[in-house]
Amino acid sequence: MATDLDGTALRTDGTVSPRTVMAFGKVEESGAALVFVTGRPPRWVGGVAAAVRHRGVAICANGALIYDLHTEQIVESHLITVDVLQEVVAQLRANVSDLVFSVEYEAGFAHESDFLLGGLDRDAGTVGVDSVTARPCAKLLALHPGMSADELHATVHELVGHLVTATHSSRRALIEMSAQGVTKATALAEFAGRLEIKPSQVIAFGDMPNDLPMLSWAGTSYAVANAHPDVLAAVDHVTASNDDDGVAQVIERIYR
């Protein structure tokens, strides 16, 4: 069982409902693997880990980091190298005006001064572009003040898609870039392979474009009702929205 968090298993306010906590417990009690597959960095997963009583494994940063919820440790990393990071930022800066950048490291986060932060990052350090590209990172983020998310994603993919894998999971024009070829699907496939789990045995849930590789790879795919139109068009099934515990509703039917 693999599920995205924000917009999928989590409610809009970022909480895990008691019903969903109970449903996750049913998965593990059955002996099945429970995997959270999220764009979130590990530092944003602590509250979720506590809510689900440290069950399972989290694939974080769109596949770049594997995080053991039981030990709260990163156990595997796939990072963007410094030379690639520098080239990507230079190419995007030269071709798209008004872009601002931030970087997600294995431990920590940094951003340029004009990067508009979300609530969970308000205490993050401000750095210049040279510092943004100074060391390998799990995820490079590019934010534009005026473009749509889909428009910016298409532009970024055209310019640097040969260097990094770009996706998005936000309603604003915020593009998330991982090392080339790293996606939620590649990380989930590696994890499943180690447990000798076939794609046909995997049920996956998602809501945004960064979930599409995982949903395509899994044998059975679900979108929550509030999902992005591209996700709704791609999945096998649609369940109720995140605020109506759509993931839990499916789990309850499977694990009685």
Secondary structure as UniProt FT lines:
FT   STRAND          2..3
FT   HELIX           5..9
FT   TURN            12..13
FT   HELIX           18..29
FT   TURN            30..31
FT   STRAND          35..37
FT   HELIX           42..44
FT   HELIX           46..51
FT   TURN            52..54
FT   STRAND          57..60
FT   HELIX           61..63
FT   STRAND          65..68
FT   TURN            69..72
FT   STRAND          73..77
FT   HELIX           82..95
FT   TURN            97..98
FT   STRAND          100..104
FT   STRAND          109..111
FT   TURN            113..114
FT   HELIX           119..121
FT   TURN            122..123
FT   STRAND          125..126
FT   HELIX           129..132
FT   STRAND          139..143
FT   HELIX           149..160
FT   TURN            161..163
FT   STRAND          164..167
FT   STRAND          174..179
FT   TURN            180..181
FT   HELIX           184..194
FT   TURN            195..196
FT   HELIX           199..201
FT   STRAND          203..206
FT   HELIX           209..211
FT   HELIX           212..217
FT   STRAND          220..224
FT   TURN            225..226
FT   HELIX           229..234
FT   STRAND          237..239
FT   HELIX           242..244
FT   HELIX           246..254
//
